[in-house]
Amino acid sequence: MGLLSWTVGLPLAPMRGLISVGRLIQHQVDSETRDPAAVRHRLEALDEAERQGQIDPEEAARLEASVTQAMVQPRPPEAVTREPKESER
């Protein structure tokens, strides 16, 4: 990387950092909503809350449907992020 490209790229460094943080957040959201183990844990917690009487069966069914819907719903195209190449890291 030459001095000129470093000088021009320096003002863009905060934006690159912000984009990296956004990618990390998107990855975390995807893992929480789509990971089968996380979904199973949430469904088990809903089932336990229903058994203990904390929520009624209708509310439990609605929440279970929202959890499973979030897991199988396709991501919108703008949410699909590409992984940076090794040279870009």
PDB file of N, CA, C and O in Angstrom, chain B, residues numbered from 101:
ATOM      1  N   MET B 101       0.838  -1.162   0.000  1.00  0.00           N
ATOM      2  CA  MET B 101       0.000   0.000   0.000  1.00  0.00           C
ATOM      3  C   MET B 101       0.889   1.234   0.000  1.00  0.00           C
ATOM      4  O   MET B 101       1.716   1.409   0.895  1.00  0.00           O
ATOM      5  N   GLY B 102       0.725   2.056  -0.966  1.00  0.00           N
ATOM      6  CA  GLY B 102       1.561   3.236  -1.073  1.00  0.00           C
ATOM      7  C   GLY B 102       1.078   4.357  -0.181  1.00  0.00           C
ATOM      8  O   GLY B 102      -0.004   4.298   0.402  1.00  0.00           O
ATOM      9  N   LEU B 103       1.894   5.361  -0.093  1.00  0.00           N
ATOM     10  CA  LEU B 103       1.581   6.521   0.733  1.00  0.00           C
ATOM     11  C   LEU B 103       0.319   7.225   0.248  1.00  0.00           C
ATOM     12  O   LEU B 103      -0.485   7.685   1.059  1.00  0.00           O
ATOM     13  N   LEU B 104       0.141   7.312  -1.071  1.00  0.00           N
ATOM     14  CA  LEU B 104      -1.026   7.977  -1.629  1.00  0.00           C
ATOM     15  C   LEU B 104      -2.315   7.206  -1.305  1.00  0.00           C
ATOM     16  O   LEU B 104      -3.310   7.802  -0.892  1.00  0.00           O
ATOM     17  N   SER B 105      -2.293   5.893  -1.492  1.00  0.00           N
ATOM     18  CA  SER B 105      -3.504   5.118  -1.201  1.00  0.00           C
ATOM     19  C   SER B 105      -3.800   5.120   0.299  1.00  0.00           C
ATOM     20  O   SER B 105      -4.968   5.117   0.690  1.00  0.00           O
ATOM     21  N   TRP B 106      -2.778   5.124   1.140  1.00  0.00           N
ATOM     22  CA  TRP B 106      -2.988   5.194   2.579  1.00  0.00           C
ATOM     23  C   TRP B 106      -3.604   6.531   2.970  1.00  0.00           C
ATOM     24  O   TRP B 106      -4.512   6.579   3.799  1.00  0.00           O
ATOM     25  N   THR B 107      -3.116   7.611   2.379  1.00  0.00           N
ATOM     26  CA  THR B 107      -3.617   8.951   2.679  1.00  0.00           C
ATOM     27  C   THR B 107      -5.061   9.111   2.227  1.00  0.00           C
ATOM     28  O   THR B 107      -5.871   9.706   2.937  1.00  0.00           O
ATOM     29  N   VAL B 108      -5.386   8.590   1.062  1.00  0.00           N
ATOM     30  CA  VAL B 108      -6.756   8.688   0.560  1.00  0.00           C
ATOM     31  C   VAL B 108      -7.678   7.759   1.341  1.00  0.00           C
ATOM     32  O   VAL B 108      -8.835   8.098   1.587  1.00  0.00           O
ATOM     33  N   GLY B 109      -7.182   6.605   1.727  1.00  0.00           N
ATOM     34  CA  GLY B 109      -8.013   5.628   2.426  1.00  0.00           C
ATOM     35  C   GLY B 109      -8.222   5.933   3.897  1.00  0.00           C
ATOM     36  O   GLY B 109      -9.171   5.427   4.495  1.00  0.00           O
ATOM     37  N   LEU B 110      -7.373   6.738   4.492  1.00  0.00           N
ATOM     38  CA  LEU B 110      -7.473   7.030   5.924  1.00  0.00           C
ATOM     39  C   LEU B 110      -8.809   7.660   6.321  1.00  0.00           C
ATOM     40  O   LEU B 110      -9.382   7.250   7.331  1.00  0.00           O
ATOM     41  N   PRO B 111      -9.330   8.630   5.579  1.00  0.00           N
ATOM     42  CA  PRO B 111     -10.630   9.184   5.971  1.00  0.00           C
ATOM     43  C   PRO B 111     -11.777   8.176   5.879  1.00  0.00           C
ATOM     44  O   PRO B 111     -12.817   8.364   6.510  1.00  0.00           O
ATOM     45  N   LEU B 112     -11.598   7.120   5.108  1.00  0.00           N
ATOM     46  CA  LEU B 112     -12.645   6.108   4.976  1.00  0.00           C
ATOM     47  C   LEU B 112     -12.570   5.029   6.048  1.00  0.00           C
ATOM     48  O   LEU B 112     -13.459   4.180   6.116  1.00  0.00           O
ATOM     49  N   ALA B 113     -11.550   5.036   6.875  1.00  0.00           N
ATOM     50  CA  ALA B 113     -11.369   4.016   7.900  1.00  0.00           C
ATOM     51  C   ALA B 113     -12.558   3.931   8.868  1.00  0.00           C
ATOM     52  O   ALA B 113     -12.989   2.821   9.182  1.00  0.00           O
ATOM     53  N   PRO B 114     -13.105   5.047   9.353  1.00  0.00           N
ATOM     54  CA  PRO B 114     -14.267   4.916  10.240  1.00  0.00           C
ATOM     55  C   PRO B 114     -15.462   4.257   9.551  1.00  0.00           C
ATOM     56  O   PRO B 114     -16.196   3.498  10.182  1.00  0.00           O
ATOM     57  N   MET B 115     -15.659   4.538   8.276  1.00  0.00           N
ATOM     58  CA  MET B 115     -16.762   3.930   7.546  1.00  0.00           C
ATOM     59  C   MET B 115     -16.536   2.428   7.396  1.00  0.00           C
ATOM     60  O   MET B 115     -17.475   1.641   7.519  1.00  0.00           O
ATOM     61  N   ARG B 116     -15.312   2.036   7.134  1.00  0.00           N
ATOM     62  CA  ARG B 116     -14.999   0.607   7.040  1.00  0.00           C
ATOM     63  C   ARG B 116     -15.242  -0.088   8.375  1.00  0.00           C
ATOM     64  O   ARG B 116     -15.748  -1.209   8.417  1.00  0.00           O
ATOM     65  N   GLY B 117     -14.883   0.577   9.451  1.00  0.00           N
ATOM     66  CA  GLY B 117     -15.145   0.009  10.775  1.00  0.00           C
ATOM     67  C   GLY B 117     -16.624  -0.129  11.045  1.00  0.00           C
ATOM     68  O   GLY B 117     -17.063  -1.130  11.611  1.00  0.00           O
ATOM     69  N   LEU B 118     -17.398   0.864  10.645  1.00  0.00           N
ATOM     70  CA  LEU B 118     -18.846   0.813  10.829  1.00  0.00           C
ATOM     71  C   LEU B 118     -19.457  -0.317  10.011  1.00  0.00           C
ATOM     72  O   LEU B 118     -20.361  -1.006  10.485  1.00  0.00           O
ATOM     73  N   ILE B 119     -18.977  -0.514   8.800  1.00  0.00           N
ATOM     74  CA  ILE B 119     -19.472  -1.611   7.962  1.00  0.00           C
ATOM     75  C   ILE B 119     -19.121  -2.954   8.598  1.00  0.00           C
ATOM     76  O   ILE B 119     -19.934  -3.879   8.578  1.00  0.00           O
ATOM     77  N   SER B 120     -17.936  -3.067   9.153  1.00  0.00           N
ATOM     78  CA  SER B 120     -17.545  -4.311   9.815  1.00  0.00           C
ATOM     79  C   SER B 120     -18.433  -4.600  11.013  1.00  0.00           C
ATOM     80  O   SER B 120     -18.832  -5.744  11.228  1.00  0.00           O
ATOM     81  N   VAL B 121     -18.742  -3.584  11.787  1.00  0.00           N
ATOM     82  CA  VAL B 121     -19.639  -3.758  12.939  1.00  0.00           C
ATOM     83  C   VAL B 121     -21.027  -4.171  12.460  1.00  0.00           C
ATOM     84  O   VAL B 121     -21.663  -5.028  13.074  1.00  0.00           O
ATOM     85  N   GLY B 122     -21.498  -3.575  11.379  1.00  0.00           N
ATOM     86  CA  GLY B 122     -22.799  -3.951  10.821  1.00  0.00           C
ATOM     87  C   GLY B 122     -22.828  -5.398  10.382  1.00  0.00           C
ATOM     88  O   GLY B 122     -23.823  -6.092  10.591  1.00  0.00           O
ATOM     89  N   ARG B 123     -21.749  -5.860   9.775  1.00  0.00           N
ATOM     90  CA  ARG B 123     -21.674  -7.269   9.369  1.00  0.00           C
ATOM     91  C   ARG B 123     -21.682  -8.193  10.576  1.00  0.00           C
ATOM     92  O   ARG B 123     -22.318  -9.246  10.553  1.00  0.00           O
ATOM     93  N   LEU B 124     -20.979  -7.801  11.625  1.00  0.00           N
ATOM     94  CA  LEU B 124     -20.972  -8.616  12.842  1.00  0.00           C
ATOM     95  C   LEU B 124     -22.369  -8.690  13.467  1.00  0.00           C
ATOM     96  O   LEU B 124     -22.799  -9.752  13.918  1.00  0.00           O
ATOM     97  N   ILE B 125     -23.061  -7.569  13.489  1.00  0.00           N
ATOM     98  CA  ILE B 125     -24.419  -7.547  14.040  1.00  0.00           C
ATOM     99  C   ILE B 125     -25.342  -8.412  13.196  1.00  0.00           C
ATOM    100  O   ILE B 125     -26.140  -9.175  13.741  1.00  0.00           O
ATOM    101  N   GLN B 126     -25.246  -8.307  11.875  1.00  0.00           N
ATOM    102  CA  GLN B 126     -26.079  -9.122  10.993  1.00  0.00           C
ATOM    103  C   GLN B 126     -25.802 -10.603  11.202  1.00  0.00           C
ATOM    104  O   GLN B 126     -26.730 -11.411  11.213  1.00  0.00           O
ATOM    105  N   HIS B 127     -24.543 -10.964  11.365  1.00  0.00           N
ATOM    106  CA  HIS B 127     -24.192 -12.362  11.602  1.00  0.00           C
ATOM    107  C   HIS B 127     -24.784 -12.861  12.918  1.00  0.00           C
ATOM    108  O   HIS B 127     -25.285 -13.983  12.991  1.00  0.00           O
ATOM    109  N   GLN B 128     -24.725 -12.027  13.957  1.00  0.00           N
ATOM    110  CA  GLN B 128     -25.275 -12.412  15.258  1.00  0.00           C
ATOM    111  C   GLN B 128     -26.790 -12.579  15.178  1.00  0.00           C
ATOM    112  O   GLN B 128     -27.340 -13.525  15.742  1.00  0.00           O
ATOM    113  N   VAL B 129     -27.458 -11.678  14.492  1.00  0.00           N
ATOM    114  CA  VAL B 129     -28.913 -11.774  14.333  1.00  0.00           C
ATOM    115  C   VAL B 129     -29.274 -13.046  13.572  1.00  0.00           C
ATOM    116  O   VAL B 129     -30.207 -13.757  13.945  1.00  0.00           O
ATOM    117  N   ASP B 130     -28.534 -13.324  12.510  1.00  0.00           N
ATOM    118  CA  ASP B 130     -28.794 -14.544  11.743  1.00  0.00           C
ATOM    119  C   ASP B 130     -28.589 -15.788  12.594  1.00  0.00           C
ATOM    120  O   ASP B 130     -29.375 -16.732  12.518  1.00  0.00           O
ATOM    121  N   SER B 131     -27.547 -15.792  13.395  1.00  0.00           N
ATOM    122  CA  SER B 131     -27.300 -16.973  14.218  1.00  0.00           C
ATOM    123  C   SER B 131     -28.371 -17.142  15.288  1.00  0.00           C
ATOM    124  O   SER B 131     -28.705 -18.270  15.648  1.00  0.00           O
ATOM    125  N   GLU B 132     -28.910 -16.048  15.799  1.00  0.00           N
ATOM    126  CA  GLU B 132     -29.950 -16.159  16.816  1.00  0.00           C
ATOM    127  C   GLU B 132     -31.305 -16.537  16.234  1.00  0.00           C
ATOM    128  O   GLU B 132     -32.094 -17.202  16.907  1.00  0.00           O
ATOM    129  N   THR B 133     -31.593 -16.133  15.009  1.00  0.00           N
ATOM    130  CA  THR B 133     -32.901 -16.416  14.434  1.00  0.00           C
ATOM    131  C   THR B 133     -32.915 -17.652  13.558  1.00  0.00           C
ATOM    132  O   THR B 133     -33.978 -18.229  13.332  1.00  0.00           O
ATOM    133  N   ARG B 134     -31.764 -18.075  13.059  1.00  0.00           N
ATOM    134  CA  ARG B 134     -31.743 -19.192  12.113  1.00  0.00           C
ATOM    135  C   ARG B 134     -31.009 -20.427  12.609  1.00  0.00           C
ATOM    136  O   ARG B 134     -31.186 -21.508  12.047  1.00  0.00           O
ATOM    137  N   ASP B 135     -30.208 -20.299  13.625  1.00  0.00           N
ATOM    138  CA  ASP B 135     -29.459 -21.440  14.138  1.00  0.00           C
ATOM    139  C   ASP B 135     -30.422 -22.439  14.778  1.00  0.00           C
ATOM    140  O   ASP B 135     -31.175 -22.075  15.681  1.00  0.00           O
ATOM    141  N   PRO B 136     -30.409 -23.686  14.323  1.00  0.00           N
ATOM    142  CA  PRO B 136     -31.360 -24.668  14.872  1.00  0.00           C
ATOM    143  C   PRO B 136     -31.259 -24.845  16.382  1.00  0.00           C
ATOM    144  O   PRO B 136     -32.278 -25.039  17.045  1.00  0.00           O
ATOM    145  N   ALA B 137     -30.058 -24.784  16.938  1.00  0.00           N
ATOM    146  CA  ALA B 137     -29.918 -24.945  18.385  1.00  0.00           C
ATOM    147  C   ALA B 137     -30.555 -23.771  19.131  1.00  0.00           C
ATOM    148  O   ALA B 137     -31.213 -23.969  20.153  1.00  0.00           O
ATOM    149  N   ALA B 138     -30.362 -22.552  18.626  1.00  0.00           N
ATOM    150  CA  ALA B 138     -30.958 -21.385  19.279  1.00  0.00           C
ATOM    151  C   ALA B 138     -32.472 -21.406  19.161  1.00  0.00           C
ATOM    152  O   ALA B 138     -33.180 -21.058  20.106  1.00  0.00           O
ATOM    153  N   VAL B 139     -32.971 -21.816  17.993  1.00  0.00           N
ATOM    154  CA  VAL B 139     -34.425 -21.901  17.802  1.00  0.00           C
ATOM    155  C   VAL B 139     -35.004 -22.964  18.721  1.00  0.00           C
ATOM    156  O   VAL B 139     -36.055 -22.753  19.327  1.00  0.00           O
ATOM    157  N   ARG B 140     -34.338 -24.094  18.831  1.00  0.00           N
ATOM    158  CA  ARG B 140     -34.821 -25.160  19.718  1.00  0.00           C
ATOM    159  C   ARG B 140     -34.859 -24.674  21.173  1.00  0.00           C
ATOM    160  O   ARG B 140     -35.804 -24.958  21.909  1.00  0.00           O
ATOM    161  N   HIS B 141     -33.824 -23.943  21.570  1.00  0.00           N
ATOM    162  CA  HIS B 141     -33.783 -23.421  22.938  1.00  0.00           C
ATOM    163  C   HIS B 141     -34.954 -22.462  23.185  1.00  0.00           C
ATOM    164  O   HIS B 141     -35.586 -22.516  24.239  1.00  0.00           O
ATOM    165  N   ARG B 142     -35.240 -21.594  22.223  1.00  0.00           N
ATOM    166  CA  ARG B 142     -36.355 -20.649  22.380  1.00  0.00           C
ATOM    167  C   ARG B 142     -37.694 -21.385  22.432  1.00  0.00           C
ATOM    168  O   ARG B 142     -38.573 -21.027  23.216  1.00  0.00           O
ATOM    169  N   LEU B 143     -37.845 -22.409  21.601  1.00  0.00           N
ATOM    170  CA  LEU B 143     -39.090 -23.178  21.619  1.00  0.00           C
ATOM    171  C   LEU B 143     -39.249 -23.950  22.926  1.00  0.00           C
ATOM    172  O   LEU B 143     -40.356 -24.051  23.455  1.00  0.00           O
ATOM    173  N   GLU B 144     -38.161 -24.489  23.443  1.00  0.00           N
ATOM    174  CA  GLU B 144     -38.218 -25.179  24.733  1.00  0.00           C
ATOM    175  C   GLU B 144     -38.572 -24.208  25.854  1.00  0.00           C
ATOM    176  O   GLU B 144     -39.323 -24.559  26.764  1.00  0.00           O
ATOM    177  N   ALA B 145     -38.041 -22.997  25.797  1.00  0.00           N
ATOM    178  CA  ALA B 145     -38.371 -22.000  26.820  1.00  0.00           C
ATOM    179  C   ALA B 145     -39.843 -21.606  26.743  1.00  0.00           C
ATOM    180  O   ALA B 145     -40.488 -21.407  27.772  1.00  0.00           O
ATOM    181  N   LEU B 146     -40.380 -21.491  25.516  1.00  0.00           N
ATOM    182  CA  LEU B 146     -41.804 -21.200  25.366  1.00  0.00           C
ATOM    183  C   LEU B 146     -42.661 -22.336  25.917  1.00  0.00           C
ATOM    184  O   LEU B 146     -43.669 -22.104  26.584  1.00  0.00           O
ATOM    185  N   ASP B 147     -42.248 -23.560  25.629  1.00  0.00           N
ATOM    186  CA  ASP B 147     -42.989 -24.723  26.118  1.00  0.00           C
ATOM    187  C   ASP B 147     -42.985 -24.773  27.645  1.00  0.00           C
ATOM    188  O   ASP B 147     -44.000 -25.070  28.274  1.00  0.00           O
ATOM    189  N   GLU B 148     -41.837 -24.479  28.220  1.00  0.00           N
ATOM    190  CA  GLU B 148     -41.727 -24.471  29.683  1.00  0.00           C
ATOM    191  C   GLU B 148     -42.597 -23.361  30.295  1.00  0.00           C
ATOM    192  O   GLU B 148     -43.258 -23.577  31.310  1.00  0.00           O
ATOM    193  N   ALA B 149     -42.592 -22.184  29.678  1.00  0.00           N
ATOM    194  CA  ALA B 149     -43.418 -21.084  30.182  1.00  0.00           C
ATOM    195  C   ALA B 149     -44.898 -21.432  30.082  1.00  0.00           C
ATOM    196  O   ALA B 149     -45.684 -21.064  30.955  1.00  0.00           O
ATOM    197  N   GLU B 150     -45.276 -22.133  29.031  1.00  0.00           N
ATOM    198  CA  GLU B 150     -46.674 -22.543  28.891  1.00  0.00           C
ATOM    199  C   GLU B 150     -47.034 -23.579  29.962  1.00  0.00           C
ATOM    200  O   GLU B 150     -48.114 -23.510  30.549  1.00  0.00           O
ATOM    201  N   ARG B 151     -46.138 -24.537  30.217  1.00  0.00           N
ATOM    202  CA  ARG B 151     -46.402 -25.548  31.247  1.00  0.00           C
ATOM    203  C   ARG B 151     -46.515 -24.931  32.631  1.00  0.00           C
ATOM    204  O   ARG B 151     -47.303 -25.399  33.453  1.00  0.00           O
ATOM    205  N   GLN B 152     -45.747 -23.896  32.898  1.00  0.00           N
ATOM    206  CA  GLN B 152     -45.775 -23.251  34.205  1.00  0.00           C
ATOM    207  C   GLN B 152     -46.929 -22.262  34.339  1.00  0.00           C
ATOM    208  O   GLN B 152     -47.150 -21.701  35.413  1.00  0.00           O
ATOM    209  N   GLY B 153     -47.661 -22.049  33.253  1.00  0.00           N
ATOM    210  CA  GLY B 153     -48.803 -21.152  33.299  1.00  0.00           C
ATOM    211  C   GLY B 153     -48.457 -19.685  33.147  1.00  0.00           C
ATOM    212  O   GLY B 153     -49.301 -18.829  33.413  1.00  0.00           O
ATOM    213  N   GLN B 154     -47.239 -19.369  32.725  1.00  0.00           N
ATOM    214  CA  GLN B 154     -46.833 -17.979  32.558  1.00  0.00           C
ATOM    215  C   GLN B 154     -47.471 -17.354  31.321  1.00  0.00           C
ATOM    216  O   GLN B 154     -47.722 -16.150  31.290  1.00  0.00           O
ATOM    217  N   ILE B 155     -47.735 -18.175  30.298  1.00  0.00           N
ATOM    218  CA  ILE B 155     -48.419 -17.705  29.101  1.00  0.00           C
ATOM    219  C   ILE B 155     -49.515 -18.708  28.748  1.00  0.00           C
ATOM    220  O   ILE B 155     -49.403 -19.899  29.041  1.00  0.00           O
ATOM    221  N   ASP B 156     -50.568 -18.210  28.119  1.00  0.00           N
ATOM    222  CA  ASP B 156     -51.673 -19.103  27.754  1.00  0.00           C
ATOM    223  C   ASP B 156     -51.347 -19.838  26.452  1.00  0.00           C
ATOM    224  O   ASP B 156     -50.442 -19.428  25.725  1.00  0.00           O
ATOM    225  N   PRO B 157     -52.070 -20.916  26.147  1.00  0.00           N
ATOM    226  CA  PRO B 157     -51.764 -21.718  24.949  1.00  0.00           C
ATOM    227  C   PRO B 157     -51.852 -20.930  23.639  1.00  0.00           C
ATOM    228  O   PRO B 157     -51.072 -21.184  22.721  1.00  0.00           O
ATOM    229  N   GLU B 158     -52.781 -19.985  23.536  1.00  0.00           N
ATOM    230  CA  GLU B 158     -52.897 -19.206  22.312  1.00  0.00           C
ATOM    231  C   GLU B 158     -51.657 -18.321  22.098  1.00  0.00           C
ATOM    232  O   GLU B 158     -51.133 -18.212  20.990  1.00  0.00           O
ATOM    233  N   GLU B 159     -51.213 -17.701  23.183  1.00  0.00           N
ATOM    234  CA  GLU B 159     -50.008 -16.859  23.109  1.00  0.00           C
ATOM    235  C   GLU B 159     -48.787 -17.720  22.781  1.00  0.00           C
ATOM    236  O   GLU B 159     -47.933 -17.312  21.994  1.00  0.00           O
ATOM    237  N   ALA B 160     -48.700 -18.907  23.380  1.00  0.00           N
ATOM    238  CA  ALA B 160     -47.582 -19.808  23.101  1.00  0.00           C
ATOM    239  C   ALA B 160     -47.578 -20.218  21.636  1.00  0.00           C
ATOM    240  O   ALA B 160     -46.520 -20.263  21.008  1.00  0.00           O
ATOM    241  N   ALA B 161     -48.744 -20.517  21.090  1.00  0.00           N
ATOM    242  CA  ALA B 161     -48.826 -20.908  19.680  1.00  0.00           C
ATOM    243  C   ALA B 161     -48.413 -19.754  18.772  1.00  0.00           C
ATOM    244  O   ALA B 161     -47.726 -19.961  17.772  1.00  0.00           O
ATOM    245  N   ARG B 162     -48.830 -18.540  19.122  1.00  0.00           N
ATOM    246  CA  ARG B 162     -48.459 -17.375  18.318  1.00  0.00           C
ATOM    247  C   ARG B 162     -46.953 -17.133  18.362  1.00  0.00           C
ATOM    248  O   ARG B 162     -46.339 -16.848  17.334  1.00  0.00           O
ATOM    249  N   LEU B 163     -46.359 -17.245  19.545  1.00  0.00           N
ATOM    250  CA  LEU B 163     -44.919 -17.038  19.681  1.00  0.00           C
ATOM    251  C   LEU B 163     -44.125 -18.141  18.981  1.00  0.00           C
ATOM    252  O   LEU B 163     -43.097 -17.865  18.364  1.00  0.00           O
ATOM    253  N   GLU B 164     -44.592 -19.384  19.073  1.00  0.00           N
ATOM    254  CA  GLU B 164     -43.921 -20.484  18.380  1.00  0.00           C
ATOM    255  C   GLU B 164     -43.956 -20.273  16.865  1.00  0.00           C
ATOM    256  O   GLU B 164     -42.974 -20.527  16.169  1.00  0.00           O
ATOM    257  N   ALA B 165     -45.091 -19.809  16.374  1.00  0.00           N
ATOM    258  CA  ALA B 165     -45.199 -19.549  14.941  1.00  0.00           C
ATOM    259  C   ALA B 165     -44.239 -18.441  14.511  1.00  0.00           C
ATOM    260  O   ALA B 165     -43.635 -18.530  13.442  1.00  0.00           O
ATOM    261  N   SER B 166     -44.093 -17.409  15.323  1.00  0.00           N
ATOM    262  CA  SER B 166     -43.177 -16.326  14.955  1.00  0.00           C
ATOM    263  C   SER B 166     -41.719 -16.788  14.991  1.00  0.00           C
ATOM    264  O   SER B 166     -40.912 -16.363  14.164  1.00  0.00           O
ATOM    265  N   VAL B 167     -41.382 -17.657  15.944  1.00  0.00           N
ATOM    266  CA  VAL B 167     -40.013 -18.171  16.034  1.00  0.00           C
ATOM    267  C   VAL B 167     -39.694 -19.034  14.815  1.00  0.00           C
ATOM    268  O   VAL B 167     -38.641 -18.876  14.196  1.00  0.00           O
ATOM    269  N   THR B 168     -40.593 -19.934  14.478  1.00  0.00           N
ATOM    270  CA  THR B 168     -40.329 -20.808  13.332  1.00  0.00           C
ATOM    271  C   THR B 168     -40.387 -20.033  12.019  1.00  0.00           C
ATOM    272  O   THR B 168     -39.639 -20.340  11.091  1.00  0.00           O
ATOM    273  N   GLN B 169     -41.252 -19.046  11.930  1.00  0.00           N
ATOM    274  CA  GLN B 169     -41.334 -18.229  10.712  1.00  0.00           C
ATOM    275  C   GLN B 169     -40.038 -17.458  10.489  1.00  0.00           C
ATOM    276  O   GLN B 169     -39.565 -17.357   9.357  1.00  0.00           O
ATOM    277  N   ALA B 170     -39.464 -16.917  11.551  1.00  0.00           N
ATOM    278  CA  ALA B 170     -38.212 -16.180  11.429  1.00  0.00           C
ATOM    279  C   ALA B 170     -37.078 -17.094  10.973  1.00  0.00           C
ATOM    280  O   ALA B 170     -36.160 -16.647  10.285  1.00  0.00           O
ATOM    281  N   MET B 171     -37.137 -18.374  11.353  1.00  0.00           N
ATOM    282  CA  MET B 171     -36.083 -19.297  10.973  1.00  0.00           C
ATOM    283  C   MET B 171     -36.150 -19.661   9.495  1.00  0.00           C
ATOM    284  O   MET B 171     -35.113 -19.784   8.843  1.00  0.00           O
ATOM    285  N   VAL B 172     -37.347 -19.833   8.960  1.00  0.00           N
ATOM    286  CA  VAL B 172     -37.471 -20.311   7.580  1.00  0.00           C
ATOM    287  C   VAL B 172     -37.654 -19.185   6.575  1.00  0.00           C
ATOM    288  O   VAL B 172     -37.580 -19.424   5.370  1.00  0.00           O
ATOM    289  N   GLN B 173     -37.890 -17.972   7.038  1.00  0.00           N
ATOM    290  CA  GLN B 173     -38.102 -16.842   6.136  1.00  0.00           C
ATOM    291  C   GLN B 173     -36.802 -16.510   5.412  1.00  0.00           C
ATOM    292  O   GLN B 173     -35.760 -16.364   6.051  1.00  0.00           O
ATOM    293  N   PRO B 174     -36.852 -16.387   4.075  1.00  0.00           N
ATOM    294  CA  PRO B 174     -35.616 -16.045   3.349  1.00  0.00           C
ATOM    295  C   PRO B 174     -35.187 -14.620   3.659  1.00  0.00           C
ATOM    296  O   PRO B 174     -36.011 -13.738   3.900  1.00  0.00           O
ATOM    297  N   ARG B 175     -33.880 -14.421   3.647  1.00  0.00           N
ATOM    298  CA  ARG B 175     -33.362 -13.076   3.886  1.00  0.00           C
ATOM    299  C   ARG B 175     -33.576 -12.221   2.652  1.00  0.00           C
ATOM    300  O   ARG B 175     -33.470 -12.716   1.530  1.00  0.00           O
ATOM    301  N   PRO B 176     -33.880 -10.934   2.845  1.00  0.00           N
ATOM    302  CA  PRO B 176     -33.988 -10.044   1.692  1.00  0.00           C
ATOM    303  C   PRO B 176     -32.622  -9.872   1.043  1.00  0.00           C
ATOM    304  O   PRO B 176     -31.600  -9.979   1.721  1.00  0.00           O
ATOM    305  N   PRO B 177     -32.588  -9.605  -0.272  1.00  0.00           N
ATOM    306  CA  PRO B 177     -31.297  -9.507  -0.965  1.00  0.00           C
ATOM    307  C   PRO B 177     -30.348  -8.477  -0.367  1.00  0.00           C
ATOM    308  O   PRO B 177     -29.136  -8.696  -0.366  1.00  0.00           O
ATOM    309  N   GLU B 178     -30.862  -7.360   0.142  1.00  0.00           N
ATOM    310  CA  GLU B 178     -29.961  -6.349   0.695  1.00  0.00           C
ATOM    311  C   GLU B 178     -29.333  -6.797   2.000  1.00  0.00           C
ATOM    312  O   GLU B 178     -28.321  -6.231   2.415  1.00  0.00           O
ATOM    313  N   ALA B 179     -29.908  -7.804   2.666  1.00  0.00           N
ATOM    314  CA  ALA B 179     -29.338  -8.293   3.919  1.00  0.00           C
ATOM    315  C   ALA B 179     -28.226  -9.298   3.677  1.00  0.00           C
ATOM    316  O   ALA B 179     -27.462  -9.606   4.592  1.00  0.00           O
ATOM    317  N   VAL B 180     -28.123  -9.811   2.469  1.00  0.00           N
ATOM    318  CA  VAL B 180     -27.080 -10.769   2.151  1.00  0.00           C
ATOM    319  C   VAL B 180     -25.780 -10.003   1.967  1.00  0.00           C
ATOM    320  O   VAL B 180     -25.665  -9.156   1.082  1.00  0.00           O
ATOM    321  N   THR B 181     -24.819 -10.303   2.798  1.00  0.00           N
ATOM    322  CA  THR B 181     -23.542  -9.612   2.715  1.00  0.00           C
ATOM    323  C   THR B 181     -22.488 -10.595   2.251  1.00  0.00           C
ATOM    324  O   THR B 181     -22.527 -11.780   2.581  1.00  0.00           O
ATOM    325  N   ARG B 182     -21.570 -10.093   1.498  1.00  0.00           N
ATOM    326  CA  ARG B 182     -20.491 -10.961   1.052  1.00  0.00           C
ATOM    327  C   ARG B 182     -19.378 -10.934   2.090  1.00  0.00           C
ATOM    328  O   ARG B 182     -19.172  -9.940   2.786  1.00  0.00           O
ATOM    329  N   GLU B 183     -18.685 -12.028   2.172  1.00  0.00           N
ATOM    330  CA  GLU B 183     -17.550 -12.091   3.073  1.00  0.00           C
ATOM    331  C   GLU B 183     -16.382 -11.360   2.413  1.00  0.00           C
ATOM    332  O   GLU B 183     -16.156 -11.522   1.214  1.00  0.00           O
ATOM    333  N   PRO B 184     -15.641 -10.563   3.171  1.00  0.00           N
ATOM    334  CA  PRO B 184     -14.509  -9.869   2.574  1.00  0.00           C
ATOM    335  C   PRO B 184     -13.422 -10.861   2.180  1.00  0.00           C
ATOM    336  O   PRO B 184     -13.206 -11.871   2.850  1.00  0.00           O
ATOM    337  N   LYS B 185     -12.748 -10.552   1.083  1.00  0.00           N
ATOM    338  CA  LYS B 185     -11.640 -11.389   0.651  1.00  0.00           C
ATOM    339  C   LYS B 185     -10.497 -11.240   1.632  1.00  0.00           C
ATOM    340  O   LYS B 185     -10.414 -10.256   2.366  1.00  0.00           O
ATOM    341  N   GLU B 186      -9.630 -12.215   1.636  1.00  0.00           N
ATOM    342  CA  GLU B 186      -8.499 -12.196   2.557  1.00  0.00           C
ATOM    343  C   GLU B 186      -7.654 -10.941   2.358  1.00  0.00           C
ATOM    344  O   GLU B 186      -7.106 -10.415   3.327  1.00  0.00           O
ATOM    345  N   SER B 187      -7.536 -10.453   1.130  1.00  0.00           N
ATOM    346  CA  SER B 187      -6.737  -9.259   0.860  1.00  0.00           C
ATOM    347  C   SER B 187      -7.393  -7.984   1.377  1.00  0.00           C
ATOM    348  O   SER B 187      -6.713  -6.975   1.569  1.00  0.00           O
ATOM    349  N   GLU B 188      -8.753  -8.016   1.612  1.00  0.00           N
ATOM    350  CA  GLU B 188      -9.457  -6.837   2.087  1.00  0.00           C
ATOM    351  C   GLU B 188      -9.455  -6.723   3.601  1.00  0.00           C
ATOM    352  O   GLU B 188      -9.822  -5.679   4.140  1.00  0.00           O
ATOM    353  N   ARG B 189      -9.052  -7.765   4.290  1.00  0.00           N
ATOM    354  CA  ARG B 189      -9.091  -7.764   5.751  1.00  0.00           C
ATOM    355  C   ARG B 189      -7.932  -7.034   6.342  1.00  0.00           C
ATOM    356  O   ARG B 189      -7.819  -6.942   7.564  1.00  0.00           O
TER     357      ARG B 189
END
